[in-house]
Amino acid sequence: MGAQLRQIRQRIKSIKSTAKITRAQELIASSRVGKARDRAQAAGPYAREIAKAASILVSHNLAVNHALLNRRPDTSRVAVVLMTSDRGFCGGYNNNVIRQALALTELLLDEGKQPEYYVIGTKGVDWFRFRDRDMAGRWAGMTGQPDYATAAEVGQRLIDAFDMPTRDGGVGEVHVVYTEFVSMLNQRTTVHRILPMEIEEPPEGEEGAALPPYEFEPSAREVLDEMLRKYVRSRIWFMMLTSAAAEWAARRTAMMSATENAHDLISALTRQANEARQAEITTELTEIVGGVEALKQ
């Protein structure tokens, strides 16, 4: 009985240490999720304005045959970008991204398309390395606090691959799998195709459908080329920021749940320890009474 009590007390001590760690992780995530959310919200208007400007350019029916707008007939190779985290302790955040990427891979293979993976985040890179899967590009070490330089590098790599013919190693489509920050308790794993771009023009009769004339300097093609490249980079940047906010929110929720579960387990083990101690005391009293009776006889 004594050995069982010592074992329970040792487990309680170990779980209390774990609860301190999860509580600290929860506080860190709580302090950082707000800043990450603000950065994502601040980048949103810029991405929307770039998309609006690109829509205005295309809506003028310019005689421009741009590679980033036209749907290519050859989509035998496509790029799939995965945005995972560098650290764990964030619940199903990474598993959901990888699961969506695998589902997208099956769909692409059924359509006769070969995916090329561009992985952001240590967890995603490690997942591909462990399964000996090829990666066309990988970036790690900044998912918790993304920087624009990395986003611009990723965007440029995707643009270069899209500009290159598929027979030369290029891709015909670019899909991004990332986690969208909806609220502190809700994060949504999303798959979005960013190339070739789909510009939605406003229907006739709606406000904004009639567009004023524009003059382009130096030329319509050069303006459109620079605008669309900025759009791709800004979309990657915004997706990295909202993924970072979702990561911290998911980590906060996971660590909060882990701390609560640890306290519940401590309570259950404390009851077991009390019951074991009571049983031990009862046994000792029984032995004492039995010894006294034996001496009387």
C-alpha positions as YAML, in Angstrom:
chain: A
units: angstrom
residues:
- id: 1
  name: MET
  ca: [0.00, 0.00, 0.00]
- id: 2
  name: GLY
  ca: [2.87, 2.36, 0.83]
- id: 3
  name: ALA
  ca: [4.46, 1.78, -2.57]
- id: 4
  name: GLN
  ca: [1.19, 2.62, -4.32]
- id: 5
  name: LEU
  ca: [0.87, 5.86, -2.33]
- id: 6
  name: ARG
  ca: [4.43, 6.90, -3.18]
- id: 7
  name: GLN
  ca: [3.76, 6.21, -6.85]
- id: 8
  name: ILE
  ca: [0.59, 8.34, -6.86]
- id: 9
  name: ARG
  ca: [2.37, 11.21, -5.11]
- id: 10
  name: GLN
  ca: [5.20, 11.04, -7.65]
- id: 11
  name: ARG
  ca: [2.68, 11.25, -10.49]
- id: 12
  name: ILE
  ca: [1.02, 14.26, -8.84]
- id: 13
  name: LYS
  ca: [4.38, 16.01, -8.57]
- id: 14
  name: SER
  ca: [5.18, 15.29, -12.22]
- id: 15
  name: ILE
  ca: [1.79, 16.52, -13.46]
- id: 16
  name: LYS
  ca: [2.10, 19.71, -11.41]
- id: 17
  name: SER
  ca: [5.40, 20.43, -13.17]
- id: 18
  name: THR
  ca: [3.75, 19.81, -16.55]
- id: 19
  name: ALA
  ca: [0.85, 22.12, -15.61]
- id: 20
  name: LYS
  ca: [3.32, 24.91, -14.85]
- id: 21
  name: ILE
  ca: [4.85, 24.51, -18.33]
- id: 22
  name: THR
  ca: [1.50, 24.48, -20.13]
- id: 23
  name: ARG
  ca: [0.33, 27.49, -18.11]
- id: 24
  name: ALA
  ca: [3.47, 29.41, -19.08]
- id: 25
  name: GLN
  ca: [2.96, 28.49, -22.75]
- id: 26
  name: GLU
  ca: [-0.66, 29.65, -22.50]
- id: 27
  name: LEU
  ca: [0.40, 33.04, -21.11]
- id: 28
  name: ILE
  ca: [3.04, 33.49, -23.81]
- id: 29
  name: ALA
  ca: [0.54, 32.64, -26.56]
- id: 30
  name: SER
  ca: [-2.04, 34.99, -25.03]
- id: 31
  name: SER
  ca: [0.46, 37.86, -25.08]
- id: 32
  name: ARG
  ca: [1.48, 37.28, -28.71]
- id: 33
  name: VAL
  ca: [-1.78, 36.38, -30.40]
- id: 34
  name: GLY
  ca: [-3.06, 39.95, -30.12]
- id: 35
  name: LYS
  ca: [-0.02, 41.41, -31.89]
- id: 36
  name: ALA
  ca: [-0.15, 38.74, -34.59]
- id: 37
  name: ARG
  ca: [-3.85, 39.40, -35.15]
- id: 38
  name: ASP
  ca: [-3.25, 43.15, -35.43]
- id: 39
  name: ARG
  ca: [-0.50, 42.60, -38.01]
- id: 40
  name: ALA
  ca: [-2.80, 40.40, -40.09]
- id: 41
  name: GLN
  ca: [-5.63, 42.92, -39.90]
- id: 42
  name: ALA
  ca: [-3.28, 45.75, -40.87]
- id: 43
  name: ALA
  ca: [-2.08, 43.86, -43.97]
- id: 44
  name: GLY
  ca: [-5.62, 42.99, -45.12]
- id: 45
  name: PRO
  ca: [-6.60, 46.38, -46.60]
- id: 46
  name: TYR
  ca: [-3.40, 46.57, -48.68]
- id: 47
  name: ALA
  ca: [-4.02, 43.14, -50.20]
- id: 48
  name: ARG
  ca: [-7.62, 44.08, -50.98]
- id: 49
  name: GLU
  ca: [-6.63, 47.40, -52.58]
- id: 50
  name: ILE
  ca: [-4.01, 45.66, -54.75]
- id: 51
  name: ALA
  ca: [-6.67, 43.18, -55.88]
- id: 52
  name: LYS
  ca: [-9.06, 46.07, -56.58]
- id: 53
  name: ALA
  ca: [-6.44, 47.91, -58.62]
- id: 54
  name: ALA
  ca: [-5.65, 44.78, -60.62]
- id: 55
  name: SER
  ca: [-9.37, 44.30, -61.26]
- id: 56
  name: ILE
  ca: [-9.65, 47.86, -62.56]
- id: 57
  name: LEU
  ca: [-6.74, 47.31, -64.93]
- id: 58
  name: VAL
  ca: [-8.15, 44.08, -66.32]
- id: 59
  name: SER
  ca: [-11.68, 45.48, -66.51]
- id: 60
  name: HIS
  ca: [-10.51, 48.04, -69.05]
- id: 61
  name: ASN
  ca: [-10.26, 45.21, -71.59]
- id: 62
  name: LEU
  ca: [-6.59, 45.88, -72.20]
- id: 63
  name: ALA
  ca: [-5.05, 43.97, -75.04]
- id: 64
  name: VAL
  ca: [-2.51, 42.44, -72.67]
- id: 65
  name: ASN
  ca: [-1.84, 38.71, -72.66]
- id: 66
  name: HIS
  ca: [-0.29, 38.35, -69.23]
- id: 67
  name: ALA
  ca: [0.93, 35.02, -67.89]
- id: 68
  name: LEU
  ca: [-0.36, 35.66, -64.35]
- id: 69
  name: LEU
  ca: [-3.93, 36.12, -65.61]
- id: 70
  name: ASN
  ca: [-4.39, 33.54, -68.33]
- id: 71
  name: ARG
  ca: [-5.35, 29.96, -67.56]
- id: 72
  name: ARG
  ca: [-2.65, 27.77, -69.01]
- id: 73
  name: PRO
  ca: [-3.55, 24.71, -71.04]
- id: 74
  name: ASP
  ca: [-0.63, 22.74, -69.56]
- id: 75
  name: THR
  ca: [-1.22, 22.08, -65.86]
- id: 76
  name: SER
  ca: [0.63, 18.80, -65.64]
- id: 77
  name: ARG
  ca: [2.73, 20.28, -62.82]
- id: 78
  name: VAL
  ca: [1.27, 22.46, -60.07]
- id: 79
  name: ALA
  ca: [2.73, 24.08, -56.96]
- id: 80
  name: VAL
  ca: [1.27, 23.39, -53.51]
- id: 81
  name: VAL
  ca: [2.38, 25.73, -50.72]
- id: 82
  name: LEU
  ca: [1.96, 24.49, -47.13]
- id: 83
  name: MET
  ca: [2.07, 26.97, -44.25]
- id: 84
  name: THR
  ca: [2.82, 25.11, -41.01]
- id: 85
  name: SER
  ca: [4.44, 26.20, -37.73]
- id: 86
  name: ASP
  ca: [7.99, 26.01, -36.43]
- id: 87
  name: ARG
  ca: [6.90, 24.85, -32.97]
- id: 88
  name: GLY
  ca: [4.44, 22.37, -31.56]
- id: 89
  name: PHE
  ca: [2.00, 22.66, -28.63]
- id: 90
  name: CYS
  ca: [-0.67, 24.08, -30.96]
- id: 91
  name: GLY
  ca: [-3.22, 21.25, -31.07]
- id: 92
  name: GLY
  ca: [-4.28, 20.09, -34.51]
- id: 93
  name: TYR
  ca: [-2.97, 23.19, -36.31]
- id: 94
  name: ASN
  ca: [-0.26, 21.42, -38.32]
- id: 95
  name: ASN
  ca: [-2.18, 18.18, -38.76]
- id: 96
  name: ASN
  ca: [-5.10, 20.06, -40.30]
- id: 97
  name: VAL
  ca: [-2.82, 21.79, -42.82]
- id: 98
  name: ILE
  ca: [-1.12, 18.52, -43.79]
- id: 99
  name: ARG
  ca: [-4.46, 16.72, -44.01]
- id: 100
  name: GLN
  ca: [-5.84, 19.37, -46.36]
- id: 101
  name: ALA
  ca: [-2.66, 19.23, -48.44]
- id: 102
  name: LEU
  ca: [-2.97, 15.45, -48.77]
- id: 103
  name: ALA
  ca: [-6.62, 15.77, -49.80]
- id: 104
  name: LEU
  ca: [-5.61, 18.39, -52.39]
- id: 105
  name: THR
  ca: [-2.84, 16.08, -53.60]
- id: 106
  name: GLU
  ca: [-5.29, 13.25, -54.20]
- id: 107
  name: LEU
  ca: [-7.57, 15.58, -56.13]
- id: 108
  name: LEU
  ca: [-4.70, 16.86, -58.28]
- id: 109
  name: LEU
  ca: [-3.42, 13.35, -58.99]
- id: 110
  name: ASP
  ca: [-6.91, 12.27, -60.06]
- id: 111
  name: GLU
  ca: [-6.87, 15.17, -62.54]
- id: 112
  name: GLY
  ca: [-3.51, 14.04, -63.92]
- id: 113
  name: LYS
  ca: [-1.52, 16.84, -62.25]
- id: 114
  name: GLN
  ca: [1.80, 16.34, -60.47]
- id: 115
  name: PRO
  ca: [2.17, 18.48, -57.30]
- id: 116
  name: GLU
  ca: [5.40, 20.25, -56.38]
- id: 117
  name: TYR
  ca: [5.59, 21.17, -52.68]
- id: 118
  name: TYR
  ca: [6.80, 24.45, -51.20]
- id: 119
  name: VAL
  ca: [6.81, 24.09, -47.42]
- id: 120
  name: ILE
  ca: [6.89, 26.87, -44.84]
- id: 121
  name: GLY
  ca: [7.52, 25.91, -41.21]
- id: 122
  name: THR
  ca: [9.74, 23.40, -39.43]
- id: 123
  name: LYS
  ca: [6.91, 21.00, -38.65]
- id: 124
  name: GLY
  ca: [5.96, 20.68, -42.31]
- id: 125
  name: VAL
  ca: [9.59, 20.36, -43.40]
- id: 126
  name: ASP
  ca: [10.19, 17.62, -40.82]
- id: 127
  name: TRP
  ca: [7.03, 15.80, -41.96]
- id: 128
  name: PHE
  ca: [8.26, 15.71, -45.55]
- id: 129
  name: ARG
  ca: [11.80, 14.75, -44.55]
- id: 130
  name: PHE
  ca: [10.63, 11.90, -42.33]
- id: 131
  name: ARG
  ca: [8.64, 10.44, -45.24]
- id: 132
  name: ASP
  ca: [11.45, 11.12, -47.73]
- id: 133
  name: ARG
  ca: [9.29, 13.36, -49.92]
- id: 134
  name: ASP
  ca: [10.81, 15.96, -52.22]
- id: 135
  name: MET
  ca: [10.33, 19.67, -51.61]
- id: 136
  name: ALA
  ca: [10.82, 22.28, -54.31]
- id: 137
  name: GLY
  ca: [11.35, 24.94, -51.63]
- id: 138
  name: ARG
  ca: [11.37, 25.21, -47.86]
- id: 139
  name: TRP
  ca: [11.52, 28.03, -45.32]
- id: 140
  name: ALA
  ca: [11.59, 27.80, -41.52]
- id: 141
  name: GLY
  ca: [12.40, 29.77, -38.39]
- id: 142
  name: MET
  ca: [9.96, 32.69, -38.70]
- id: 143
  name: THR
  ca: [6.38, 31.37, -38.72]
- id: 144
  name: GLY
  ca: [5.55, 32.78, -35.27]
- id: 145
  name: GLN
  ca: [6.69, 36.26, -36.36]
- id: 146
  name: PRO
  ca: [6.78, 36.36, -40.19]
- id: 147
  name: ASP
  ca: [8.90, 38.91, -42.02]
- id: 148
  name: TYR
  ca: [8.11, 40.47, -45.39]
- id: 149
  name: ALA
  ca: [11.49, 39.53, -46.85]
- id: 150
  name: THR
  ca: [10.62, 35.84, -46.58]
- id: 151
  name: ALA
  ca: [7.13, 36.42, -47.98]
- id: 152
  name: ALA
  ca: [8.63, 38.31, -50.94]
- id: 153
  name: GLU
  ca: [11.12, 35.49, -51.53]
- id: 154
  name: VAL
  ca: [8.37, 32.87, -51.49]
- id: 155
  name: GLY
  ca: [6.21, 34.95, -53.80]
- id: 156
  name: GLN
  ca: [9.05, 35.51, -56.25]
- id: 157
  name: ARG
  ca: [9.89, 31.80, -56.31]
- id: 158
  name: LEU
  ca: [6.27, 30.99, -57.13]
- id: 159
  name: ILE
  ca: [6.11, 33.67, -59.83]
- id: 160
  name: ASP
  ca: [9.33, 32.41, -61.41]
- id: 161
  name: ALA
  ca: [8.04, 28.83, -61.39]
- id: 162
  name: PHE
  ca: [4.75, 29.95, -62.92]
- id: 163
  name: ASP
  ca: [6.49, 31.95, -65.64]
- id: 164
  name: MET
  ca: [8.57, 28.90, -66.59]
- id: 165
  name: PRO
  ca: [7.07, 26.29, -68.97]
- id: 166
  name: THR
  ca: [6.11, 23.03, -67.27]
- id: 167
  name: ARG
  ca: [8.40, 21.07, -69.60]
- id: 168
  name: ASP
  ca: [11.31, 23.05, -68.15]
- id: 169
  name: GLY
  ca: [10.30, 22.44, -64.53]
- id: 170
  name: GLY
  ca: [7.71, 25.19, -64.16]
- id: 171
  name: VAL
  ca: [4.16, 24.92, -62.84]
- id: 172
  name: GLY
  ca: [0.78, 25.73, -64.33]
- id: 173
  name: GLU
  ca: [-1.06, 26.47, -61.07]
- id: 174
  name: VAL
  ca: [-0.22, 27.59, -57.53]
- id: 175
  name: HIS
  ca: [-2.33, 26.50, -54.57]
- id: 176
  name: VAL
  ca: [-1.76, 27.63, -50.97]
- id: 177
  name: VAL
  ca: [-2.86, 25.65, -47.90]
- id: 178
  name: TYR
  ca: [-2.91, 27.89, -44.83]
- id: 179
  name: THR
  ca: [-4.90, 28.53, -41.65]
- id: 180
  name: GLU
  ca: [-7.15, 31.56, -41.55]
- id: 181
  name: PHE
  ca: [-7.61, 33.40, -38.26]
- id: 182
  name: VAL
  ca: [-11.34, 33.79, -37.65]
- id: 183
  name: SER
  ca: [-11.44, 34.36, -33.89]
- id: 184
  name: MET
  ca: [-9.56, 33.43, -30.75]
- id: 185
  name: LEU
  ca: [-11.47, 30.14, -30.63]
- id: 186
  name: ASN
  ca: [-11.93, 29.49, -34.34]
- id: 187
  name: GLN
  ca: [-9.23, 28.93, -36.95]
- id: 188
  name: ARG
  ca: [-10.13, 27.67, -40.42]
- id: 189
  name: THR
  ca: [-7.78, 25.66, -42.64]
- id: 190
  name: THR
  ca: [-8.17, 27.02, -46.18]
- id: 191
  name: VAL
  ca: [-7.02, 26.06, -49.66]
- id: 192
  name: HIS
  ca: [-6.73, 28.98, -52.07]
- id: 193
  name: ARG
  ca: [-5.49, 29.13, -55.66]
- id: 194
  name: ILE
  ca: [-3.52, 32.30, -56.30]
- id: 195
  name: LEU
  ca: [-2.16, 31.54, -59.79]
- id: 196
  name: PRO
  ca: [-3.42, 31.88, -62.41]
- id: 197
  name: MET
  ca: [-5.30, 34.82, -60.99]
- id: 198
  name: GLU
  ca: [-9.05, 35.08, -61.29]
- id: 199
  name: ILE
  ca: [-10.16, 38.68, -61.44]
- id: 200
  name: GLU
  ca: [-13.85, 39.08, -60.66]
- id: 201
  name: GLU
  ca: [-15.39, 42.02, -62.47]
- id: 202
  name: PRO
  ca: [-18.43, 43.75, -60.92]
- id: 203
  name: PRO
  ca: [-21.71, 42.80, -62.62]
- id: 204
  name: GLU
  ca: [-23.44, 45.39, -64.77]
- id: 205
  name: GLY
  ca: [-25.81, 47.61, -62.88]
- id: 206
  name: GLU
  ca: [-23.93, 47.39, -59.57]
- id: 207
  name: GLU
  ca: [-22.15, 50.32, -58.03]
- id: 208
  name: GLY
  ca: [-18.64, 50.56, -59.35]
- id: 209
  name: ALA
  ca: [-19.41, 48.71, -62.58]
- id: 210
  name: ALA
  ca: [-18.83, 51.82, -64.72]
- id: 211
  name: LEU
  ca: [-15.12, 52.56, -64.61]
- id: 212
  name: PRO
  ca: [-13.54, 55.89, -65.56]
- id: 213
  name: PRO
  ca: [-10.88, 56.04, -68.28]
- id: 214
  name: TYR
  ca: [-7.24, 55.68, -67.27]
- id: 215
  name: GLU
  ca: [-3.93, 56.58, -68.80]
- id: 216
  name: PHE
  ca: [-0.98, 54.28, -68.09]
- id: 217
  name: GLU
  ca: [2.62, 55.35, -67.64]
- id: 218
  name: PRO
  ca: [4.98, 53.93, -68.82]
- id: 219
  name: SER
  ca: [2.65, 51.37, -70.44]
- id: 220
  name: ALA
  ca: [-0.38, 49.29, -69.57]
- id: 221
  name: ARG
  ca: [1.58, 46.03, -69.73]
- id: 222
  name: GLU
  ca: [4.38, 47.23, -67.44]
- id: 223
  name: VAL
  ca: [1.90, 48.66, -64.93]
- id: 224
  name: LEU
  ca: [-0.11, 45.44, -64.97]
- id: 225
  name: ASP
  ca: [3.02, 43.30, -64.63]
- id: 226
  name: GLU
  ca: [4.24, 45.18, -61.57]
- id: 227
  name: MET
  ca: [0.76, 45.32, -60.05]
- id: 228
  name: LEU
  ca: [0.16, 41.58, -60.37]
- id: 229
  name: ARG
  ca: [3.56, 40.70, -58.95]
- id: 230
  name: LYS
  ca: [2.89, 42.94, -55.97]
- id: 231
  name: TYR
  ca: [-0.47, 41.24, -55.61]
- id: 232
  name: VAL
  ca: [1.09, 37.75, -55.43]
- id: 233
  name: ARG
  ca: [3.66, 38.84, -52.85]
- id: 234
  name: SER
  ca: [1.04, 40.66, -50.79]
- id: 235
  name: ARG
  ca: [-1.23, 37.61, -50.79]
- id: 236
  name: ILE
  ca: [1.59, 35.39, -49.55]
- id: 237
  name: TRP
  ca: [2.44, 37.98, -46.90]
- id: 238
  name: PHE
  ca: [-1.16, 38.22, -45.71]
- id: 239
  name: MET
  ca: [-1.52, 34.43, -45.59]
- id: 240
  name: MET
  ca: [1.64, 34.12, -43.52]
- id: 241
  name: LEU
  ca: [0.40, 36.77, -41.09]
- id: 242
  name: THR
  ca: [-3.05, 35.26, -40.63]
- id: 243
  name: SER
  ca: [-1.46, 31.82, -40.25]
- id: 244
  name: ALA
  ca: [0.78, 33.20, -37.49]
- id: 245
  name: ALA
  ca: [-2.22, 34.65, -35.67]
- id: 246
  name: ALA
  ca: [-4.07, 31.35, -36.04]
- id: 247
  name: GLU
  ca: [-1.02, 29.47, -34.76]
- id: 248
  name: TRP
  ca: [-0.81, 31.51, -31.57]
- id: 249
  name: ALA
  ca: [-4.56, 31.27, -31.03]
- id: 250
  name: ALA
  ca: [-4.46, 27.50, -31.51]
- id: 251
  name: ARG
  ca: [-1.50, 27.23, -29.11]
- id: 252
  name: ARG
  ca: [-3.33, 29.30, -26.51]
- id: 253
  name: THR
  ca: [-6.41, 27.09, -26.76]
- id: 254
  name: ALA
  ca: [-4.39, 23.87, -26.67]
- id: 255
  name: MET
  ca: [-2.31, 24.95, -23.67]
- id: 256
  name: MET
  ca: [-5.39, 26.16, -21.81]
- id: 257
  name: SER
  ca: [-7.05, 22.79, -22.36]
- id: 258
  name: ALA
  ca: [-3.87, 20.95, -21.33]
- id: 259
  name: THR
  ca: [-3.63, 22.97, -18.11]
- id: 260
  name: GLU
  ca: [-7.26, 22.28, -17.24]
- id: 261
  name: ASN
  ca: [-6.81, 18.57, -17.94]
- id: 262
  name: ALA
  ca: [-3.70, 18.53, -15.75]
- id: 263
  name: HIS
  ca: [-5.60, 20.09, -12.84]
- id: 264
  name: ASP
  ca: [-8.45, 17.61, -13.29]
- id: 265
  name: LEU
  ca: [-5.97, 14.72, -13.26]
- id: 266
  name: ILE
  ca: [-4.27, 16.11, -10.16]
- id: 267
  name: SER
  ca: [-7.64, 16.25, -8.40]
- id: 268
  name: ALA
  ca: [-8.40, 12.65, -9.37]
- id: 269
  name: LEU
  ca: [-4.96, 11.44, -8.23]
- id: 270
  name: THR
  ca: [-5.27, 13.39, -4.97]
- id: 271
  name: ARG
  ca: [-8.51, 11.53, -4.23]
- id: 272
  name: GLN
  ca: [-6.78, 8.24, -4.99]
- id: 273
  name: ALA
  ca: [-3.91, 9.22, -2.69]
- id: 274
  name: ASN
  ca: [-6.33, 10.08, 0.10]
- id: 275
  name: GLU
  ca: [-8.15, 6.79, -0.33]
- id: 276
  name: ALA
  ca: [-4.85, 4.90, -0.31]
- id: 277
  name: ARG
  ca: [-3.72, 6.77, 2.81]
- id: 278
  name: GLN
  ca: [-7.04, 6.04, 4.55]
- id: 279
  name: ALA
  ca: [-6.75, 2.38, 3.66]
- id: 280
  name: GLU
  ca: [-3.18, 2.36, 4.99]
- id: 281
  name: ILE
  ca: [-4.28, 3.98, 8.26]
- id: 282
  name: THR
  ca: [-7.16, 1.52, 8.59]
- id: 283
  name: THR
  ca: [-4.76, -1.38, 8.09]
- id: 284
  name: GLU
  ca: [-2.38, -0.01, 10.71]
- id: 285
  name: LEU
  ca: [-5.20, 0.45, 13.22]
- id: 286
  name: THR
  ca: [-6.42, -3.06, 12.57]
- id: 287
  name: GLU
  ca: [-2.94, -4.43, 13.16]
- id: 288
  name: ILE
  ca: [-2.59, -2.45, 16.42]
- id: 289
  name: VAL
  ca: [-5.96, -3.66, 17.72]
- id: 290
  name: GLY
  ca: [-5.08, -7.19, 16.73]
- id: 291
  name: GLY
  ca: [-1.75, -6.92, 18.56]
- id: 292
  name: VAL
  ca: [-3.44, -5.61, 21.72]
- id: 293
  name: GLU
  ca: [-5.95, -8.45, 21.71]
- id: 294
  name: ALA
  ca: [-3.13, -10.96, 21.27]
- id: 295
  name: LEU
  ca: [-1.28, -9.53, 24.31]
- id: 296
  name: LYS
  ca: [-4.45, -9.74, 26.45]
- id: 297
  name: GLN
  ca: [-4.83, -13.37, 25.63]
...
